[in-house]
Amino acid sequence: MQQSSRSDIEMDELLKLLRKDASLKPVQLAGMLNSSEEEISKRIADFETDGTILAYHAILNESKIDSDSVRAVIEVKLTPERGGGFDRLAGRIAKYSEVSACYLMSGAYDLLVVIEGDNLQNVARFVAEKLATIEGVVSTSTHFMLKAYKQQGVLMHHEETEERLAVTP
């Protein structure tokens, strides 16, 4: 078994830090990883070039934004294609602009698809007219997201400190 070098361990830590907070600057990351700012900048550029880092996203507090958009999670059962399995169908579904995430799953259904639309009717139209009509899609089950409590490891609503009620005899 090949041992990891110190550089490999730092790279793993760098990715963990960026995953947790992509707004950290190279100078901050360098201090956290006991490395130079130039080395951190180079590593980040290398990760971006080789496709390890694909994008950076901000996590938004939807309650602070004037938006009526609707998000839904759709369980999709598929008949796998000969020679392509689930990959071709999943790839085709993932290309729709409404789809924000698409995962191959184990269990009762094959794909988990997360979509966003302007309203309930648009989501329903996407499922009925686009998703359900794809050859190989056996069934769908749509669940609308009502409220986010935690997203990508971030609590969406900071609760006030809990006050205890006085105990009376």
C-alpha distance (Angstrom), angle and dihedral (degrees) to the residues before:
residue distance angle dihedral
M1 . . .
Q2 3.80 . .
Q3 3.79 116.1 .
S4 3.79 120.1 -129.9
S5 3.77 115.9 -115.9
R6 3.80 122.8 -130.9
S7 3.81 87.9 -104.5
D8 3.85 91.8 56.1
I9 3.81 90.8 50.8
E10 3.81 91.1 49.8
M11 3.79 90.2 49.2
D12 3.77 90.4 54.1
E13 3.80 90.0 49.2
L14 3.80 90.5 47.4
L15 3.79 91.0 55.1
K16 3.81 91.1 47.4
L17 3.79 91.1 52.2
L18 3.81 92.9 47.3
R19 3.79 91.6 47.1
K20 3.80 90.0 53.3
D21 3.83 95.3 44.0
A22 3.80 119.1 3.6
S23 3.80 90.7 -179.0
L24 3.82 91.4 74.0
K25 3.80 110.3 116.7
P26 3.82 121.6 -129.9
V27 3.82 90.2 -110.0
Q28 3.83 90.1 56.1
L29 3.79 92.4 45.7
A30 3.80 91.1 48.2
G31 3.79 90.4 55.8
M32 3.79 92.0 48.0
L33 3.81 93.0 48.6
N34 3.79 98.3 38.4
S35 3.80 91.2 -119.6
S36 3.81 137.7 115.3
E37 3.78 122.8 -85.4
E38 3.82 89.4 -124.0
E39 3.82 92.3 54.0
I40 3.82 91.8 49.0
S41 3.83 91.5 48.2
K42 3.81 90.0 50.2
R43 3.81 92.6 48.9
I44 3.80 91.7 49.6
A45 3.82 90.8 49.2
D46 3.82 89.8 49.2
F47 3.82 91.0 50.1
E48 3.81 89.9 50.4
T49 3.82 92.4 47.2
D50 3.81 95.9 48.5
G51 3.82 92.9 45.9
T52 3.82 97.2 -111.4
I53 3.82 89.0 120.0
L54 3.80 107.7 43.5
A55 3.82 103.0 170.9
Y56 3.78 146.2 -19.1
H57 3.81 122.2 -124.2
A58 3.77 137.2 -170.8
I59 3.80 118.0 -136.9
L60 3.78 107.2 -134.2
N61 3.78 128.9 -156.1
E62 3.81 99.0 -127.3
S63 3.82 92.2 -160.4
K64 3.82 88.6 65.3
I65 3.80 93.4 53.2
D66 3.78 124.8 76.1
S67 3.80 95.6 -127.1
D68 3.78 132.5 135.7
S69 3.79 93.9 -169.7
V70 3.79 117.8 140.4
R71 3.78 126.7 -142.9
A72 3.76 125.5 -159.7
V73 3.77 138.0 -177.1
I74 3.79 113.6 -142.3
E75 3.79 124.5 -162.3
V76 3.81 108.3 -150.5
K77 3.80 126.9 -165.7
L78 3.79 114.2 -157.4
T79 3.76 140.8 -172.1
P80 3.81 103.2 -132.7
E81 3.79 116.7 -123.6
R82 3.78 119.8 -115.9
G83 3.79 107.2 -104.6
G84 3.79 93.3 5.0
G85 3.77 104.7 55.9
F86 3.78 112.4 -170.0
D87 3.81 95.7 -34.7
R88 3.82 98.8 83.8
L89 3.79 93.6 46.4
A90 3.80 92.3 44.9
G91 3.79 90.5 48.7
R92 3.79 91.5 50.4
I93 3.80 92.2 49.7
A94 3.82 93.0 44.9
K95 3.82 91.1 57.0
Y96 3.82 93.7 67.5
S97 3.81 111.1 105.8
E98 3.82 90.7 -133.2
V99 3.83 90.8 61.4
S100 3.80 113.8 90.6
A101 3.83 95.9 172.2
C102 3.79 138.1 9.8
Y103 3.82 125.0 -173.8
L104 3.80 134.6 -178.5
M105 3.81 106.5 -129.3
S106 3.76 139.2 -166.3
G107 3.78 120.1 -134.1
A108 3.79 133.2 36.6
Y109 3.82 96.7 -4.9
D110 3.80 135.5 30.0
L111 3.80 107.0 -137.4
L112 3.77 133.9 31.0
V113 3.80 109.5 -154.7
V114 3.81 123.1 -171.1
I115 3.80 115.5 -160.6
E116 3.77 138.0 176.1
G117 3.79 127.8 -152.0
D118 3.78 139.0 171.2
N119 3.80 91.8 -110.6
L120 3.82 144.0 -13.0
Q121 3.80 92.3 -84.3
N122 3.80 92.7 56.0
V123 3.79 91.6 50.2
A124 3.81 90.9 47.6
R125 3.82 90.3 48.1
F126 3.82 91.2 51.0
V127 3.80 91.4 52.1
A128 3.80 95.5 43.8
E129 3.81 100.5 39.2
K130 3.80 104.7 29.8
L131 3.80 113.3 18.3
A132 3.81 102.3 35.8
T133 3.82 92.6 45.2
I134 3.81 94.8 59.4
E135 3.79 111.0 111.0
G136 3.79 107.2 -112.0
V137 3.82 95.8 32.9
V138 3.80 104.4 118.9
S139 3.82 99.8 178.0
T140 3.79 144.4 -19.2
S141 3.79 134.4 -150.3
T142 3.81 115.9 -163.9
H143 3.79 124.1 -154.8
F144 3.81 119.4 -174.4
M145 3.80 117.9 -141.2
L146 3.79 108.6 -127.6
K147 3.80 102.2 179.8
A148 3.80 136.6 -3.8
Y149 3.80 117.5 -134.2
K150 3.79 97.5 170.8
Q151 3.79 129.3 10.4
Q152 3.80 126.0 -174.9
G153 3.80 90.3 -16.9
V154 3.81 95.3 -48.8
L155 3.81 122.0 115.8
M156 3.79 107.2 -129.2
H157 3.80 98.3 -155.0
H158 3.76 122.1 37.1
E159 3.75 107.4 -143.4
E160 3.76 120.9 -139.0
T161 3.77 114.6 -113.9
E162 3.75 108.1 -79.2
E163 3.77 113.6 -108.7
R164 3.77 116.2 -147.6
L165 3.75 119.2 -134.0
A166 3.76 116.2 -120.5
V167 3.77 114.0 -101.7
T168 3.77 112.0 -127.1
P169 3.78 126.0 -166.2
